[in-house]
Amino acid sequence: MPLTPIAFRKAANLKADFAVQDDDPLPVTSTPAAYSAANDTSVVSGTTADITDTTATTVIAGAASVKLHITHVIVQNAHATQSTWVQLTEETSGTVLYNIYAAAVGGGASIMLPTPLIVPTANKALQAKCVTTGASVRVSASGYKV
């Protein structure tokens, strides 16, 4: 791929190329394009109680004839010494969709997914399970159904 003249410009000159004028119309939005309003019936969310073993626990229940699209996941481990991997899975099949590490003493993650994590089968729930027995993990998730 050949280099273009812009690749050789100094950083000071690049600033002028991308300057925004006060009169430029900029679209402003505070909601994802996936749904139109916070009270839309397509929005879903859920949370678990403490997960302390390797049994799959429902985070968001499945809904008739729709697939879940997950856009945010929070995982936190409250156990004092036991860390674990947490698997987000599809109900019944157990297909692992995502793995999140949750260290002991408050470890975990809050993940905003720019591309939704999709539960691939309609009517199936999003579930979470620990790989290690003994941790004390809670999982929350939100998204929308299509």
Backbone torsions as a table, in degrees:
resi	resn	phi	psi	omega
1	MET	NA	123.8	-178.9
2	PRO	-72.8	149.2	177.0
3	LEU	-81.2	139.3	178.1
4	THR	-93.8	161.8	-179.7
5	PRO	-56.4	-31.2	-178.7
6	ILE	-63.7	-26.2	179.7
7	ALA	-65.4	-19.7	-177.5
8	PHE	-100.4	-1.8	-179.9
9	ARG	-71.3	152.5	176.2
10	LYS	-75.7	156.3	-179.3
11	ALA	-56.4	-36.1	-179.7
12	ALA	-62.1	-37.1	179.5
13	ASN	-73.1	-31.3	179.2
14	LEU	-63.6	-34.4	-179.5
15	LYS	-56.7	-41.4	-179.8
16	ALA	-66.6	-32.7	-179.3
17	ASP	-65.3	-26.7	-173.2
18	PHE	-117.3	15.3	-179.5
19	ALA	-65.3	141.9	178.0
20	VAL	-104.6	128.1	179.2
21	GLN	-83.9	150.5	179.8
22	ASP	-60.0	-29.0	-178.2
23	ASP	-91.5	4.2	177.5
24	ASP	-69.7	129.0	177.0
25	PRO	-77.1	117.4	178.5
26	LEU	-113.0	127.0	177.0
27	PRO	-69.3	136.7	178.8
28	VAL	-121.7	127.4	178.1
29	THR	-143.1	146.3	179.2
30	SER	-116.8	3.6	179.5
31	THR	-121.2	142.7	177.1
32	PRO	-61.4	151.8	-179.3
33	ALA	-67.0	-15.7	-175.8
34	ALA	-66.6	-27.8	176.4
35	TYR	-146.0	156.7	-168.8
36	SER	-87.8	-23.2	-177.7
37	ALA	-155.7	156.6	-177.2
38	ALA	-64.4	-24.1	-179.5
39	ASN	-96.4	12.1	178.7
40	ASP	-61.2	141.6	-178.9
41	THR	-72.6	-6.8	178.5
42	SER	-84.5	-10.6	-179.7
43	VAL	-73.6	134.3	178.0
44	VAL	-130.3	152.9	174.9
45	SER	-159.7	162.2	178.0
46	GLY	-170.9	168.2	179.6
47	THR	-149.4	158.1	179.1
48	THR	-106.2	163.4	164.3
49	ALA	-79.9	-176.3	178.5
50	ASP	-59.1	129.7	173.6
51	ILE	-100.9	117.6	-174.8
52	THR	-118.7	0.2	179.1
53	ASP	-135.2	-163.5	-177.2
54	THR	-101.5	18.0	177.8
55	THR	-79.7	136.1	177.1
56	ALA	-67.6	132.3	-177.6
57	THR	-122.5	134.2	-178.4
58	THR	-70.5	129.2	175.0
59	VAL	-97.3	-51.6	176.3
60	ILE	-131.1	124.0	-179.2
61	ALA	-67.9	148.1	175.6
62	GLY	-70.4	161.3	179.2
63	ALA	-130.5	147.7	-175.3
64	ALA	-55.8	126.4	172.7
65	SER	62.6	19.4	178.2
66	VAL	-133.5	156.6	175.3
67	LYS	-104.4	145.6	176.6
68	LEU	-85.0	135.4	175.4
69	HIS	-117.4	110.5	-173.4
70	ILE	-95.0	127.6	-177.3
71	THR	-113.7	-14.8	-179.3
72	HIS	-149.4	134.2	178.8
73	VAL	-134.4	135.9	174.0
74	ILE	-124.3	130.5	177.8
75	VAL	-128.9	133.2	175.8
76	GLN	-143.7	137.3	-178.4
77	ASN	-111.5	118.8	-177.5
78	ALA	-95.2	-4.0	-177.4
79	HIS	-67.2	144.7	-175.5
80	ALA	-71.8	-29.8	-175.0
81	THR	-132.6	-20.4	-173.1
82	GLN	-96.0	115.1	173.4
83	SER	-91.7	163.8	178.7
84	THR	-161.1	158.6	164.9
85	TRP	-87.7	141.1	175.7
86	VAL	-112.7	127.6	179.1
87	GLN	-104.3	128.4	170.2
88	LEU	-90.9	125.8	-172.7
89	THR	-130.8	163.4	172.5
90	GLU	-86.1	137.8	177.8
91	GLU	-55.6	145.2	177.2
92	THR	71.9	-60.3	-176.8
93	SER	-70.0	-30.1	-178.1
94	GLY	74.7	10.0	179.0
95	THR	-57.4	125.0	-180.0
96	VAL	-78.6	123.1	-178.7
97	LEU	-98.6	-28.4	-174.8
98	TYR	-163.2	143.4	175.6
99	ASN	-117.0	135.1	179.4
100	ILE	-133.1	130.9	179.3
101	TYR	-87.2	133.5	178.6
102	ALA	-125.4	99.8	178.7
103	ALA	-69.6	159.8	177.0
104	ALA	-63.7	164.1	175.4
105	VAL	60.1	52.8	174.0
106	GLY	89.9	8.2	178.9
107	GLY	-70.3	161.4	179.4
108	GLY	153.2	-149.2	-177.5
109	ALA	-161.9	155.1	168.8
110	SER	-122.8	114.4	-171.5
111	ILE	-120.9	119.1	171.1
112	MET	-93.3	122.8	-176.5
113	LEU	-97.6	110.6	-179.4
114	PRO	-65.4	-30.5	170.9
115	THR	-111.7	122.3	-174.7
116	PRO	-58.2	145.8	170.8
117	LEU	-84.2	119.1	-173.4
118	ILE	-104.0	126.8	169.9
119	VAL	-74.0	113.2	-164.5
120	PRO	-69.0	-15.7	-177.8
121	THR	-115.0	131.1	176.6
122	ALA	-60.1	151.1	178.0
123	ASN	74.3	1.8	-176.3
124	LYS	-102.1	145.4	-179.6
125	ALA	-83.9	159.1	167.5
126	LEU	-89.0	125.9	179.3
127	GLN	-122.1	160.6	176.8
128	ALA	-130.1	144.8	174.2
129	LYS	-148.1	146.3	177.2
130	CYS	-84.3	146.8	176.4
131	VAL	-82.0	-27.3	-177.1
132	THR	-115.1	133.3	174.3
133	THR	-74.2	142.6	174.1
134	GLY	111.8	-20.5	176.4
135	ALA	-72.3	170.7	178.2
136	SER	-132.6	86.4	-168.5
137	VAL	-109.3	140.0	169.0
138	ARG	-119.1	142.0	-179.5
139	VAL	-127.9	133.2	173.0
140	SER	-126.3	148.8	179.7
141	ALA	-149.9	157.4	175.2
142	SER	-148.1	163.3	-179.2
143	GLY	171.2	-141.5	-179.6
144	TYR	-149.3	165.7	179.2
145	LYS	-115.7	142.1	-179.7
146	VAL	-129.9	NA	NA
